[in-house]
């Protein structure tokens, strides 16, 4: 496994974003079940945002996901489509997203999850904290430093 960073400031991340392949173990769990797990992920680093982590589609359990009509657009990545997560207590709306026709082919159909909409997300065994706000999907680990876009001290932009 490639060594993890010791400290990174989101204000040192580039604009437009940098896309990196990583071999760190990534995992998403909900109601005690693994929804996605990989050691072949991608992280996207964008100024002022905690990284977003993306899973190859073959490493995602789509049997628990239901297509959503939601679509959003990112000037750097393209148009995203979303899925709801089916749980015993109902649907978790727009729990994850992917870019079916991205600006950068490396992220085509790779799936990223909102850490705040599932039970737990992990990077190399560390449970992440979700980025604040309903729109941003960054995963905050112990080595990533803010302030983060959407959070306190950034005027919420």
Secondary structure, 3 states (H helix, E strand, C coil): CCCCCCCEEHHHCCCCCEEEEECCCEEEEECCEEEEEECCEEEEECCCCCCEEEECHHHECHHHEEEEEEEEEECCCEEEEEEEEEECCEEEEEEEEEECCCCCHHHECCEEECCCCCCEEEECCEECEECCCCCCCCEECCCEECCCCCCCCCCCC
